[in-house]
Amino acid sequence: MKNTLIGGLVLSALLATAPAFAQSTFEGKSRAEVKAELASARRAGDLDAINSLSYPQLRPYQERHAQMHAADMRDGGSAR
């Protein structure tokens, strides 16, 4: 009887924790979130200069990035 009781308790504990292991903790971005980020980057001009045909046009992007990084450092941000 004691073995049956212990076996039943172990089995019930395993069955109770099974759904916790089945749940996914990773939730990727939705399609709408990705589209919103893409639209935001286009509005900011970050994507205009990045493609294989526009190497000479990277200079404005690099300057803007350097200015933003310098402003972050002035405001107390940390370097990567």
C-alpha positions in Angstrom: 0.0 0.0 0.0 2.8 2.4 0.8 4.4 1.7 -2.6 1.1 2.4 -4.3 0.7 5.7 -2.5 4.3 6.8 -3.3 3.9 5.8 -6.9 0.6 7.7 -7.1 2.1 10.8 -5.6 5.1 10.7 -8.0 2.8 10.2 -11.0 0.5 13.0 -10.0 3.5 15.3 -9.5 4.8 14.5 -13.0 1.4 15.0 -14.6 0.9 18.3 -12.8 4.3 19.7 -14.0 4.0 18.5 -17.6 2.1 21.5 -18.9 4.8 23.8 -17.5 7.4 22.1 -19.7 5.2 22.2 -22.7 4.8 26.0 -22.7 7.1 28.0 -24.9 9.0 30.8 -23.3 10.1 32.3 -26.6 7.7 34.7 -28.2 9.0 36.2 -31.4 7.8 39.5 -32.9 4.5 39.5 -34.8 4.3 40.4 -38.4 2.7 43.7 -37.5 5.5 44.6 -35.1 8.1 43.9 -37.8 6.2 46.0 -40.3 6.0 48.8 -37.8 9.7 48.7 -37.1 10.5 48.6 -40.9 8.2 51.6 -41.5 9.9 53.5 -38.6 13.4 52.8 -40.0 12.3 54.0 -43.5 10.9 57.2 -42.0 14.1 57.8 -40.1 16.1 57.3 -43.3 18.1 54.4 -41.9 17.2 52.0 -44.7 17.7 54.4 -47.6 21.5 54.1 -47.6 21.8 50.4 -46.9 21.8 48.3 -50.0 24.4 46.8 -52.3 24.0 49.5 -55.0 24.5 52.6 -52.8 27.9 52.3 -51.2 28.8 56.0 -51.8 25.6 57.0 -50.1 26.6 55.4 -46.8 28.4 58.6 -45.6 25.2 60.4 -44.5 24.1 57.3 -42.6 27.5 57.0 -40.9 27.5 60.7 -40.0 24.0 60.5 -38.5 24.9 57.3 -36.6 28.1 59.0 -35.2 26.1 62.1 -34.2 23.5 59.9 -32.4 26.3 57.9 -30.7 28.0 61.1 -29.6 24.8 62.5 -28.2 24.2 59.3 -26.3 27.7 59.5 -24.8 27.1 63.1 -23.8 23.9 62.2 -22.1 25.5 59.6 -19.9 25.1 56.6 -22.2 27.7 53.9 -22.3 29.7 52.7 -25.2 29.1 49.2 -26.6 
